């Protein structure tokens, strides 16, 4: 009886695996990119792989999106509410430490980030990039 239950369970798992094989993709843990908790992010070689993984995870209720990482050059996924449409065409603007500033493609995307960071008690201000058609954020109210 135990053998039959075990065999039925295996058969069920085989069917589930066959049904989900189109969503299957091999992921690797990144050695350069980490979550805010310090855990390595899953990385994907192509945007299509990341999209399939995002779609699969989205079935659990959290809408996910794939994005290209400027640090490692691979693809990762993140919750859609934390994805912002940053301009593909960067600018030469830097922050006070010399790090390149994020360039938001339009004011609406910059406003979404201001609202998100505001939930954490961080006050940010939007300003037009002086050298491109995008927007930046600053914590200085006098900008």
C-alpha positions as CSV (number, residue, x, y, z in Angstrom):
1,X,0.0,0.0,0.0
2,X,2.8,2.4,0.8
3,X,4.5,1.5,-2.5
4,X,1.3,2.2,-4.4
5,X,0.9,5.6,-2.7
6,X,4.5,6.5,-3.4
7,X,4.2,5.4,-7.0
8,X,1.0,7.4,-7.5
9,X,2.7,10.4,-6.0
10,X,5.6,10.0,-8.4
11,X,3.2,9.7,-11.4
12,X,1.4,12.9,-10.2
13,X,4.7,14.7,-10.0
14,X,5.7,13.5,-13.5
15,X,2.5,14.9,-14.9
16,X,3.0,18.2,-13.1
17,X,6.6,18.4,-14.4
18,X,5.4,17.7,-18.0
19,X,2.8,20.5,-17.7
20,X,5.3,23.0,-16.4
21,X,8.2,22.1,-18.7
22,X,7.5,25.0,-21.0
23,X,8.1,27.4,-18.0
24,X,11.3,25.6,-17.0
25,X,14.6,27.4,-17.3
26,X,17.9,26.9,-15.6
27,X,18.9,29.7,-13.3
28,X,22.2,30.4,-11.5
29,X,22.8,32.5,-8.4
30,X,24.7,35.7,-9.1
31,X,28.1,36.2,-7.7
32,X,27.8,40.0,-8.1
33,X,24.2,41.0,-7.5
34,X,22.4,40.6,-4.2
35,X,19.0,41.4,-2.7
36,X,18.6,43.9,0.1
37,X,18.7,40.9,2.4
38,X,22.1,40.0,1.1
39,X,21.0,36.9,-0.8
40,X,22.3,36.3,-4.4
41,X,19.8,37.1,-7.1
42,X,18.9,34.5,-9.7
43,X,20.4,35.4,-13.0
44,X,19.3,34.5,-16.5
45,X,21.3,34.6,-19.8
46,X,18.5,36.0,-21.9
47,X,15.6,38.3,-21.5
48,X,13.3,35.5,-22.8
49,X,14.4,33.2,-19.9
50,X,13.9,35.9,-17.4
51,X,10.4,36.7,-18.9
52,X,9.4,33.1,-18.6
53,X,10.5,32.9,-15.0
54,X,8.7,36.2,-14.2
55,X,5.5,34.8,-15.8
56,X,5.8,31.6,-13.8
57,X,6.4,33.4,-10.5
58,X,3.6,35.9,-11.3
59,X,1.2,32.9,-11.2
60,X,1.7,32.9,-7.4
61,X,0.1,36.3,-7.1
62,X,3.1,38.7,-7.1
63,X,3.5,40.3,-10.6
64,X,7.1,40.1,-11.6
65,X,9.1,41.7,-14.4
66,X,12.4,40.9,-16.1
67,X,15.1,43.5,-16.4
68,X,18.6,43.8,-17.7
69,X,21.2,44.4,-15.0
70,X,23.8,47.1,-15.7
71,X,26.1,45.6,-13.0
72,X,26.5,42.0,-14.3
73,X,25.1,42.3,-17.8
74,X,22.7,39.4,-17.1
75,X,18.9,39.5,-16.5
76,X,17.1,39.3,-13.1
77,X,13.4,39.5,-12.1
78,X,11.8,41.8,-9.5
79,X,8.3,42.7,-8.3
80,X,6.6,45.0,-10.9
81,X,5.9,47.6,-8.2
82,X,9.7,48.1,-7.8
83,X,10.5,48.3,-11.5
84,X,11.0,51.7,-12.9
85,X,11.5,52.7,-16.6
86,X,14.9,54.2,-16.5
87,X,16.2,55.7,-19.6
88,X,18.5,53.5,-21.8
89,X,20.5,56.6,-22.7
90,X,22.4,57.7,-19.7
91,X,23.9,61.0,-19.0
92,X,27.1,62.2,-17.4
93,X,25.4,63.4,-14.2
94,X,26.8,62.1,-10.9
95,X,25.9,62.3,-7.2
96,X,28.1,63.8,-4.5
97,X,30.1,60.6,-4.3
98,X,30.8,60.5,-8.1
99,X,28.4,57.7,-8.8
100,X,26.3,58.0,-11.9
101,X,22.8,59.2,-11.2
102,X,19.7,57.2,-12.3
103,X,18.0,58.8,-15.2
104,X,14.2,58.3,-15.4
105,X,12.7,58.3,-18.8
106,X,9.8,60.5,-17.9
107,X,8.5,62.5,-15.0
108,X,5.8,59.9,-14.2
109,X,8.5,57.2,-13.5
110,X,10.4,59.6,-11.3
111,X,7.2,60.4,-9.4
112,X,6.6,56.7,-8.8
113,X,10.0,56.4,-7.2
114,X,9.4,59.4,-5.0
115,X,6.1,57.8,-3.8
116,X,7.8,54.5,-3.2
117,X,10.7,55.9,-1.2
118,X,8.3,58.2,0.6
119,X,6.7,55.1,2.1
120,X,10.0,54.5,3.8
121,X,10.2,58.0,5.1
122,X,12.7,59.2,2.5
123,X,11.9,62.6,1.0
124,X,13.1,63.1,-2.6
125,X,12.6,65.8,-5.1
126,X,12.5,65.6,-8.9
127,X,14.5,67.8,-11.3
128,X,15.0,67.8,-15.0
129,X,18.4,66.5,-16.2
130,X,20.4,69.4,-17.5
131,X,22.0,67.4,-20.3
132,X,19.2,65.0,-21.6
133,X,15.4,64.6,-21.8
134,X,15.1,62.7,-18.5
135,X,14.7,63.3,-14.8
136,X,16.8,62.8,-11.7
137,X,16.0,62.6,-8.0
138,X,17.7,64.4,-5.2
139,X,17.3,64.7,-1.4
140,X,18.2,68.4,-1.5
141,X,15.1,70.5,-1.4
142,X,16.8,73.6,-2.8
143,X,17.6,72.1,-6.2
